[in-house]
Amino acid sequence: MINRIGFDLDGVICRDQLAKLVHMDWLFKLIYFLTAIPQIRWLYNSYFRRLDYGIKRLIDFHLKAGYEVFIISGNYIRTQPEIEQWLLRHEIFYRDISLYPGFSSGLTIAAWKAEVIKKYQIDLFFDDTPYIVRYLRENTPAIIVQYEEYEKTKDRC
C-alpha cells in the first residue's frame, strides 16, 4: 500500500521556465552561486516560482486520505527559510522537507534524492527531470513518476 508520497519542488509543485533551464549544468552552477544573494532568492521566489494548482489538489487529496507527504528538492539547504515561507503562503503542508546539502556532500542531486527516498521509505515520488527520474527508477524501490507523464494522463482519468 502506498502511504508516503514525495514531490520535487521546482518543475512539479511549482512550474516555471527557469526550472527547465537549470537542467543545463553550467546554468545550474551559476544559479547556485547567485542564490547566495538574498535579493536574488527573493526575486526568484516572488516572480518566477508559480504554484501548480493541480499538484496542490493532489497533495491536499492525499493528506486528507491520511498519506504522508514529503518534499525532496535539489534546492540548496541555504534556501530553506524562503522555501518554507513560500510553501506556507501557498498552504502546501507536508511531513518533512529535504533540501540538497550541496556539492560538498559528495553526491549528485540524483544520488542524494535516491538516499532520501530510501531513508523516508517513500512509496511514490514525482520529479520532472528526465535523468533524475531514470536514476531514481534504477536505484530506489519507489514508484517514480516523471511529472510530464502524469500531466499527459491526468485529464484522461
C-alpha positions as a Markdown table, in Angstrom:
| # | Residue | x | y | z |
|---|---|---|---|---|
| 1 | Met | 0.0 | 0.0 | 0.0 |
| 2 | Ile | 1.3 | 3.5 | -0.9 |
| 3 | Asn | 1.2 | 5.8 | 2.1 |
| 4 | Arg | 4.3 | 8.0 | 1.7 |
| 5 | Ile | 4.4 | 10.3 | -1.3 |
| 6 | Gly | 7.3 | 12.6 | -2.3 |
| 7 | Phe | 7.4 | 15.6 | -4.6 |
| 8 | Asp | 10.1 | 17.6 | -6.1 |
| 9 | Leu | 9.6 | 21.3 | -5.8 |
| 10 | Asp | 10.7 | 23.3 | -8.9 |
| 11 | Gly | 9.1 | 21.8 | -12.0 |
| 12 | Val | 6.5 | 19.8 | -10.0 |
| 13 | Ile | 4.9 | 21.7 | -7.1 |
| 14 | Cys | 5.8 | 25.0 | -8.8 |
| 15 | Arg | 6.1 | 25.4 | -12.5 |
| 16 | Asp | 8.4 | 27.9 | -14.2 |
| 17 | Gln | 10.6 | 28.3 | -17.3 |
| 18 | Leu | 13.7 | 28.9 | -15.2 |
| 19 | Ala | 13.4 | 25.4 | -13.7 |
| 20 | Lys | 13.7 | 24.0 | -17.2 |
| 21 | Leu | 16.9 | 26.0 | -17.9 |
| 22 | Val | 18.7 | 24.8 | -14.7 |
| 23 | His | 18.9 | 21.3 | -16.1 |
| 24 | Met | 21.9 | 22.7 | -18.1 |
| 25 | Asp | 24.9 | 22.1 | -15.8 |
| 26 | Trp | 26.6 | 25.4 | -16.3 |
| 27 | Leu | 23.5 | 27.4 | -15.7 |
| 28 | Phe | 22.7 | 25.3 | -12.6 |
| 29 | Lys | 26.1 | 26.1 | -11.2 |
| 30 | Leu | 25.6 | 29.8 | -12.0 |
| 31 | Ile | 22.2 | 29.9 | -10.2 |
| 32 | Tyr | 23.8 | 28.1 | -7.3 |
| 33 | Phe | 26.2 | 31.0 | -6.8 |
| 34 | Leu | 23.6 | 33.7 | -7.5 |
| 35 | Thr | 21.2 | 32.3 | -4.9 |
| 36 | Ala | 23.7 | 33.1 | -2.2 |
| 37 | Ile | 22.5 | 36.7 | -2.7 |
| 38 | Pro | 19.2 | 37.1 | -0.7 |
| 39 | Gln | 17.8 | 39.7 | -3.1 |
| 40 | Ile | 18.2 | 37.2 | -6.0 |
| 41 | Arg | 16.4 | 34.5 | -3.9 |
| 42 | Trp | 13.6 | 36.9 | -3.1 |
| 43 | Leu | 13.2 | 37.9 | -6.8 |
| 44 | Tyr | 13.0 | 34.2 | -7.8 |
| 45 | Asn | 10.5 | 33.3 | -5.1 |
| 46 | Ser | 8.4 | 36.4 | -5.9 |
| 47 | Tyr | 8.3 | 36.3 | -9.6 |
| 48 | Phe | 9.4 | 33.0 | -11.1 |
| 49 | Arg | 8.1 | 30.3 | -8.7 |
| 50 | Arg | 4.5 | 29.7 | -9.5 |
| 51 | Leu | 2.2 | 27.1 | -7.8 |
| 52 | Asp | 0.9 | 24.2 | -9.9 |
| 53 | Tyr | -2.7 | 24.1 | -8.6 |
| 54 | Gly | -3.2 | 20.6 | -10.0 |
| 55 | Ile | -0.4 | 19.3 | -7.8 |
| 56 | Lys | -1.7 | 21.3 | -4.8 |
| 57 | Arg | -5.1 | 19.5 | -5.2 |
| 58 | Leu | -3.2 | 16.1 | -5.5 |
| 59 | Ile | -1.3 | 16.9 | -2.3 |
| 60 | Asp | -4.4 | 18.0 | -0.4 |
| 61 | Phe | -6.3 | 14.9 | -1.5 |
| 62 | His | -3.6 | 12.6 | -0.3 |
| 63 | Leu | -3.2 | 14.5 | 3.0 |
| 64 | Lys | -6.9 | 14.2 | 3.7 |
| 65 | Ala | -6.8 | 10.5 | 2.9 |
| 66 | Gly | -4.1 | 10.0 | 5.6 |
| 67 | Tyr | -1.0 | 9.9 | 3.4 |
| 68 | Glu | 2.3 | 11.4 | 4.5 |
| 69 | Val | 3.7 | 14.0 | 2.1 |
| 70 | Phe | 7.4 | 14.7 | 1.7 |
| 71 | Ile | 9.2 | 17.4 | -0.3 |
| 72 | Ile | 12.6 | 16.4 | -1.7 |
| 73 | Ser | 14.2 | 19.1 | -3.7 |
| 74 | Gly | 17.5 | 19.8 | -5.3 |
| 75 | Asn | 17.3 | 23.4 | -4.0 |
| 76 | Tyr | 20.1 | 24.1 | -1.7 |
| 77 | Ile | 19.7 | 23.9 | 2.1 |
| 78 | Arg | 20.5 | 27.6 | 2.5 |
| 79 | Thr | 17.2 | 28.4 | 0.7 |
| 80 | Gln | 15.1 | 26.5 | 3.2 |
| 81 | Pro | 13.7 | 29.6 | 5.1 |
| 82 | Glu | 12.4 | 31.1 | 1.8 |
| 83 | Ile | 11.1 | 27.8 | 0.5 |
| 84 | Glu | 9.2 | 27.1 | 3.8 |
| 85 | Gln | 7.7 | 30.6 | 3.6 |
| 86 | Trp | 6.6 | 30.1 | 0.0 |
| 87 | Leu | 5.1 | 26.7 | 0.9 |
| 88 | Leu | 3.2 | 28.1 | 3.9 |
| 89 | Arg | 2.0 | 31.1 | 1.8 |
| 90 | His | 0.5 | 28.6 | -0.7 |
| 91 | Glu | -0.8 | 26.3 | 2.0 |
| 92 | Ile | 1.3 | 23.3 | 0.9 |
| 93 | Phe | 1.5 | 21.1 | 4.0 |
| 94 | Tyr | 4.0 | 18.2 | 4.4 |
| 95 | Arg | 5.6 | 16.0 | 7.0 |
| 96 | Asp | 9.2 | 16.8 | 6.1 |
| 97 | Ile | 11.2 | 18.8 | 3.6 |
| 98 | Ser | 14.7 | 17.7 | 2.5 |
| 99 | Leu | 16.9 | 20.1 | 0.5 |
| 100 | Tyr | 20.2 | 19.3 | -1.2 |
| 101 | Pro | 23.2 | 19.9 | 1.1 |
| 102 | Gly | 25.4 | 20.9 | -1.8 |
| 103 | Phe | 28.4 | 19.6 | -3.8 |
| 104 | Ser | 30.4 | 19.1 | -0.6 |
| 105 | Ser | 28.1 | 16.1 | 0.2 |
| 106 | Gly | 29.9 | 14.1 | -2.4 |
| 107 | Leu | 26.6 | 13.1 | -4.0 |
| 108 | Thr | 25.0 | 14.3 | -7.2 |
| 109 | Ile | 21.4 | 15.6 | -6.8 |
| 110 | Ala | 20.1 | 12.3 | -8.2 |
| 111 | Ala | 22.1 | 10.2 | -5.9 |
| 112 | Trp | 21.2 | 12.4 | -2.9 |
| 113 | Lys | 17.5 | 12.2 | -3.8 |
| 114 | Ala | 17.7 | 8.4 | -4.0 |
| 115 | Glu | 19.2 | 8.3 | -0.5 |
| 116 | Val | 16.5 | 10.5 | 0.9 |
| 117 | Ile | 13.8 | 8.4 | -0.8 |
| 118 | Lys | 15.2 | 5.2 | 0.8 |
| 119 | Lys | 15.7 | 6.9 | 4.2 |
| 120 | Tyr | 12.0 | 8.0 | 4.4 |
| 121 | Gln | 10.7 | 4.9 | 2.6 |
| 122 | Ile | 8.9 | 6.9 | 0.0 |
| 123 | Asp | 6.5 | 4.8 | -2.0 |
| 124 | Leu | 5.7 | 7.2 | -4.8 |
| 125 | Phe | 7.8 | 10.2 | -6.0 |
| 126 | Phe | 7.1 | 12.8 | -8.6 |
| 127 | Asp | 10.1 | 14.5 | -10.4 |
| 128 | Asp | 10.3 | 16.5 | -13.6 |
| 129 | Thr | 14.0 | 16.0 | -14.6 |
| 130 | Pro | 14.4 | 13.0 | -17.0 |
| 131 | Tyr | 17.9 | 12.0 | -16.0 |
| 132 | Ile | 16.9 | 12.1 | -12.3 |
| 133 | Val | 13.8 | 10.1 | -13.0 |
| 134 | Arg | 15.9 | 7.4 | -14.8 |
| 135 | Tyr | 18.4 | 7.3 | -11.9 |
| 136 | Leu | 15.7 | 7.0 | -9.3 |
| 137 | Arg | 13.9 | 4.3 | -11.2 |
| 138 | Glu | 17.1 | 2.3 | -11.3 |
| 139 | Asn | 18.2 | 3.0 | -7.7 |
| 140 | Thr | 15.2 | 3.1 | -5.5 |
| 141 | Pro | 12.3 | 0.7 | -4.7 |
| 142 | Ala | 9.8 | 3.6 | -5.1 |
| 143 | Ile | 7.4 | 4.2 | -8.0 |
| 144 | Ile | 8.9 | 7.2 | -9.8 |
| 145 | Val | 6.6 | 9.3 | -11.9 |
| 146 | Gln | 8.0 | 11.8 | -14.4 |
| 147 | Tyr | 5.8 | 14.8 | -13.9 |
| 148 | Glu | 5.2 | 15.3 | -17.7 |
| 149 | Glu | 4.0 | 11.7 | -18.0 |
| 150 | Tyr | 1.5 | 12.4 | -15.2 |
| 151 | Glu | 0.3 | 15.6 | -16.8 |
| 152 | Lys | -0.5 | 13.8 | -20.0 |
| 153 | Thr | -2.6 | 11.1 | -18.3 |
| 154 | Lys | -4.4 | 13.0 | -15.5 |
| 155 | Asp | -7.0 | 14.5 | -17.9 |
| 156 | Arg | -7.9 | 11.0 | -19.1 |
| 157 | Cys | -8.7 | 9.7 | -15.7 |
